[in-house]
Amino acid sequence: MADTAVTVGKAQARPDSVRSLADSRFGRKVRRNVSAHGFLIGAVLCFAFFSWYPIVREIIMSFQKTQLGVTSWAGWKNYSRIFHDPTFWQAWRNTLEFTVLALIIGYAVPFFVAILLNELRHARGYLRVLVYLPVMLPPASALLLFAYFYDPSYGLFNRILAALHLPASQWVQASGTGTVTTAMISVVIAATWMNMGGATLIYLAALQNIPGELYEAAELDGAGVFKRIWHITVPQTKLILSMLLMLQVVATMQMFVEAFILTNGGSGTTVISVVNLIYQYAFALSGASNYNSASALGVVLMLVLAIFSGGYLWLSRDRD
Amino acid sequence: MAGLTAQGPIAPAPIAPGRTARRRALRDTPTRTLISSAQLNRPGGRIIYRIVLTLVIVVFTLVFIGPLYFLFSDGLKSTQEAIQVPPTIIPAHVHPSTYVTAWSRVGIGRLLFNTLYYAFGALALQLIFDVAAAYALSKLRPVLGNVIFLMMLATLMIPSTVLVVPQYLTVASLPILHLNLIGSPAAIWLPSVANAFNIFLLKRFFDSIPRELMEAATIDGASPLRTLRTIVLPMSRPILGVVSIFAVVAVWKDFLWPLLVEGGYNPSRETLNVGIWQAVSTTPQNIIIAASAIAALPTVVFFLIFQRNIMSGLTAGALKG
């Protein structure tokens, strides 16, 4: 035995006593692993059923077609069908527009609100609670309220416009095909009101981590308030700023409930988003629901999001 | 609250009545910020500060409390007044009965119960399975543990809204088991366990618990479960609080998923969000607003009570995440 062991390798060339020790250590290792996987199994099963499997299934389904209960291979047909659907392009344009608007409004506003709140010496707790309160509301409550405010005839917002001697607006019901429609801006305003609290609080926490000496030094060098914001506040919060930028883009690209409720179930295409269109393809066209086209659209959105977040990770690694 | 010290709201400087208040210098914030207190304490700076402070308080109150005022007061209007042109700011005639009608007609009680049932069920399952998983990944470190953890983290890149269709079909007929979960609470509970962010937060917290503590327990003959229960969990209260809030709020705010999996069961199994939205087409405006107000009330109260924990949990989770 010793002869063969030498040729095979050192590991097997152990005296018996050592091997039995190794066996028991091995046994312990097995037992530890079994119990560890026992702790993992619940979560792993949930991930397998509701996360990993659906990812694979979505990709497979996007290349299949189902007719009269028979599923067969469809190649790229689902993709070419959705690429030829004018609503597809409308939904993408809306989603990108929504993302850009949400960045201009929903990304910049919380940052400046946080800077402002951080300077105040009074009522800080009160203001923080105010900003975060809408985040806690059930989205249906907040959006139905905004739909009510937006109503062109009896809505509050047109009353405010009238009081300011401004022309009335159709708000979300405005029809228009320009680049930035009133309807789209209305959706962004409601979404920003609902969601800005989270970003504001995160910025506030980040601002409190900036060492005060930096501001003191800049002030001694004669830098004004705006120079101090640009040269100290922004670089010092760069990490959080860029992280929230990515999270916000990913979140707004998946916008669904805002357009869905404000336009009463996604009727019309003026503010339809990509996820709204997935919903329409899959569930809304009664009798002709097409899971395969919806899956193809889902795969396209998945790719866009993956490219975006992959690019973000690549860029942020490059910078370090 | 190790590592998660609450950034509690900084108490407003006490304002004594009369002239003494005006003389008292503005106190500095814990760290020096953009504008120094010395600058604010100069006569000109102080006036500007007062003006800005008043403006901010007024504008923020209008913007954030204003809509809530209408949410609660418009529910008191009659149906005619609710759609009157131009709208009234203060209800001309107060009809508290609208709230009663909304409660019974939209079935708010039932919807509220359902939502809480789903939210706390999801919370319980997440606390059991996600804590166990994070504990195994952090402390027991099984073979392939890192691969599993990476695969979980990868799902963060692919948000669940993108996967609604295959997820819906999977829930409608679970592979291998051939179960249909549509309409059952499990359709919300089980997918909520697949929450990579919560597992990530928990694992990172568990990673910070010293190994020696665990080893000492193992030498004393404690099983992994016992170690988890008696050593890890008592030390992890702050992160458990954060994860609990995230779990409950996620179910409370979700719309698309409960619409798909519980939507057809009006109102016996629907959530608040879905139930109220379903009622819109058949219910007068004032009743819808009253229903929305009732739905918003529990969260507003809950938030005002736990605001410190919720807000510090959010920033702690995000900044270190």
Interface residues (C-beta under 8 A of the other chain):
Chain A: R32 N33 S35 A36 H37 F39 L40 G42 A43 V44 C46 F47 F49 F50 S51 W52 Y53 P54 I55 R57 E58 M61 I115 L116 L117 N118 E119 L120 R121 H122 A123 R124 G125 Y126 L127 R128 V129 L130 V131 Y132 L133 P134 M136 L137 P138 P139 A140 S141 A142 L144 L145 F146 Y148 F149 D151 S153 Y154 G155 L156 N158 R159 A162 W193 G198 L201 I202 L204 A205 A206 L207 Q208 I210 P211 G212 E213 Y215 E216 E219 V225 R228 I229 T233 I240 V250 Q254 F256 V257 F260 I261 N264 V275 I278 Y279 A282 F283 Y291 A294 S295 G298 L301 M302 L305 A306 S309 G310
Chain B: Q7 G8 P9 I10 A11 P12 A13 L26 R27 D28 T29 P30 T31 R32 T33 L34 I35 S36 S37 L40 Y49 V52 L53 V56 I57 F60 T61 V63 F64 I65 P67 L68 F70 L71 D74 A82 I83 Q84 V85 P86 P87 I128 F129 D130 A132 A133 Y135 A136 L137 L140 R141 P142 V143 G145 I148 M151 M152 T155 M157 I158 P159 S160 T161 V162 L163 V164 V165 P166 Q167 Y168 L169 T170 V171 L174 P175 L190 P191 V193 A194 A196 I199 S223 P224 V249 W252 K253 F255 L256 L260 L272 N273 V274 I276 W277 V280 S281 Q285 I288 I289 S292 A293 A295 A296 T299 V300 F302 F303 L304 Q307 I310 M311 L314 T315 A318 L319
